[in-house]
Amino acid sequence: MEQVDIISVSIVEDDNRIRAMLSDLFESEEGFSISHIHASAEDAIEFPYEDFPDVFVMDINLPGIDGIACVAQLRERARASQFLMYTVNDDDQRVFEALKKGANGYILKSSTPEQIIDAVRELTLGGAPMSAHVARRVVTQFRSVPEENANIDGLSDREQEVLTLLSQGLLYKEIADRMGITVGTIKQHIHRIYSKMHVQNRTEAVNKFFGR
Amino acid sequence: MMSKYSTALVFFITLLSVADVNAQQTLGRTIEKLPPFSNPQLASYMEKILFQMDAFHADTSIQYIGEALQILDQENDKEELYYLLSYRAEVLYYEGLFNEAMRDLDRCLLLAEGLNDSLLVANIYNLKGLLYENIEESEGALSQLSKALNFYPSQPAARYPISELHHIYGNMGSYLTKIQQYDSANVCLLQSLALAKSANAPRAIAVAQYSLGELALKTNRAPLSLSYFEEALTEAMAATDYDVALDAYLGKAESAIALNDIELAKMIIQESNKHLNTFESEIGMVTRRNHAKRASRLFQKMNDLNMALYQLGQWHHFDSLIQSRNVQSALTTQAALMQSNSNLEIERLQLQRTSEELENFKFNQRVLLAVGALIISFFLFIYQSIRIRRRNEKRFAELEVSRLQQEKIIAELQIREQVGRDMHDDLGAGLSALKLKSEMAIRTEKDPEKKVQLKTIANTAGELIDSMRQIIWSMNIDQTNLEDLIVYTSSHTRRYMEENNLGLSLQLENQWPSIELSAQQRRNIFLMVKEALHNIVKHSKADHVTMSIKWVDGLLIAIEDNGIGFSDARSKSGNGLKNMTRRAEDLRGSIEFSSPKGVFIKIRIPFDTN
């Protein structure tokens, strides 16, 4: 992925304290700028965009339409944007749903400001995080689709290895040692795995539509 | 159960052998359509009933039939009564209420006899044959179907849809296949196919071809079966009968396997899955369930265990949907049925009257002994019916109670999980905001003392969030197996050791038995490990931890550190250790502390694997 000079960020968050803090954070950090701020998914969906931001930081738990549905809706229109889900808990089934529907990564609400900045920057450089819990879900997802129907190449050997080790609960550092690669490379593998999940889901949807 | 029906049956056979009825072996043609019922209200009810039956709405069908029965004149509208009861019997049969269905069919037989209409009689024998096949009365099924053939007239005419000859031959053929009388089955199925073709009934043609395919498979004639299934598939698709087409696909796949062409078989199954997706809205749940089971079996045969497991999962998914739906609809149908039945007295009187009428009618045609025996058997029949009906009512009431209890428990668990999640989301959001705010403040704060205080606030908030996440995790309904617990615990251990700069050697089993754990078990086991690690970080001054989790007829967890062992700061009688001991006892397990060098903790939790 290319290095971008200024990363434009949009925030979709209903809690006004957090919204204000995130906005301050990205405004005050060099290399970032705030594109738009939305207090609800409806607002984000109906907004008359001229340009889409590089990254959406989106709360999963929004009132009305939730973050997962919001990603699903915006995904098609904002092709070049990345979606970072902002969530209280990564053990939740909802994180996995969001990733399936088009999110590119997630960050916990209990992260430090530095970690949030790093996560957004990493996303634009092609890297993404994955917890053991999410990894186990992803493994099941890829197993249940027979290769012919998936219309993709499935996962590469390296990607499978990363996924398996993640699902066993190993830390990035441990996996990096075992596979002889850097943590950054691991995150790039994860980013690609998420993209393959998106393609899978779109194919399923298309098949159903044409069936009628 | 057989005894009461055989009593009636035996006497019917006696009557009929003495009676003067034309029994012809027939090659039928299409059924001539007679005009509908003259009573316009009844005619309109019949239309509604047929529509609901086509849509498989059991309780609505029963309701309409009940309403129609109310406006009947039971004295004079015998033919109307016959049709209504015979359709009701069909619906009850589909809902699995076989006793009720049989009762209606026996009444219908009497009516058909009274009307001296052999087509109506043959129809009932066909339905009874189907019923017997399902309640495993093996001899019964064959004799009923034979009688259906015997009674079928050469020029059939009926007002409303009724069994056709190709149905009867088809039923007989598939039944004979089931009891392995393959030659007779073949004859029947070929006859059914020929009749269906001349009657231009595409679905019946497809079903006959499919049955012939199944027969060919059973008699090891795979190339023949393949061509039958191919024809069935074409015919079914042309008739837009997508569920028959689905069965035909799997028949082809099975034939391919018999011919050792695994590639072809796999390709066909893929096509069938595509077909399922394409016609999703037109294929019923039962067909999808049976398809999944059969596909799983075929994959097993081809040694593709991954796909076999996947299909088995699909089967299980649909099966549980169907089971719960069946219990629901059986209960509501029974309720509708009970509602539509008038009370017992009128029922008994009606039967009495019908039998008396029949006695008068038959008197001219048969011996006095047969008449007396018939009356006795009817009273016996009524008496048994009442007893069985009472027993069923009680059984259904009990089923209803236990079903409601189960629903209540599940609802409570779900509510608890939801409350936990809501609480977690609200509190978690607030605490996260707090943590974020204090950390943002640290970035701009100059005074080192204030920075430390802010960091403490942030850390405390973080710890609270972690605790909440762990509570929510332990209440999570969908991660209940042993392996999930192990992954969660080992993840936490790795992260915690990493955060506190301690070395870790972690040993786990490769495979875990699939055991389901309760929320209490998950929570206690996890918290014991968490407590032990916390103590090591806070008190032991160690720099390396060795942990192993093994399965030896139960869970065996060993944690060892290379620290200072038990000292004043880490007394053996401290609260932390007391908590761990209590948790172990709650799980009916044991915990040992020893201190050769550093501290060694051994936890043992038994499980009963059933």
Interface residues (C-beta under 8 A of the other chain):
Chain A: D15 R17 I18 M21 D24 L25 N61 V88 N89 D91 Q93 L108 K109 S110 T112 P113 S131 A132 H133 R136 R143 S144 P146 E148 N149 S167 Q168 G169 L170 L171 K173 E174 N207 K208 F210 G211 R212
Chain B: Q270 N273 K274 N277 T278 F279 E280 S281 N306 M307 Y310 H424 D425 G428 A429 L431 S432 A433 K435 L436 K437 E439 M440 R443 A458 A461 G462 I465 D466 R469 I472 W473 N476 D478 D484 V487 Y488 S490 S491 R494 R495 E498
